Amino acid sequence: MSWRNTTPQPIQDDMDDLLDHALNLAEERLAQRGEFYPFGMAIGASGERKLIGAGTGDAQQAKAMNFEALRSMRTDIRAAAVVVDMVLPETGSNGIEVHIEHSSGLAIGVLEPYTISRGEVHPEPLEGFTAQRLIW
């Protein structure tokens, strides 16, 4: 059974909005630079979208700092995502990993494998998975 079957439409809308904006920004940065530093995004209690760029040092440290920043905001936001550029262990290819959570309790992960050719990002089909709650 899909998470959509049991999730109210407003929560689905928040999750879809974050995923769409996170992937678009990640793909934009990949096209410009060939890589990107982990970042976070959130939807505030009144619906405004926020970009979070926490972290210095290596990518793993930045990923952890983005989760920490979003945890500190959890009373003021209703949904959050952490976005990471990664190498897929199974294939060695590149992928964008998006961890998305909603204050209602839903947590999912989405993986978008990709290739870059001549400065253009070529995304492959999305893969979804259940994720552990790390923000709420």
Secondary structure, DSSP 4 states (H G I P E B T S, - for coil): --GGGGS-HHHHHHHHHHHHHHHHHHHHHHHHHS----EEEEEETTS-EEEE----SSHHHHHHHHHHHHHHTTTTEEEEEEEEEEE-TTTS-EEEEEEEEETTS-EEEEEEEEEEETTEEEE---EEEE---S--
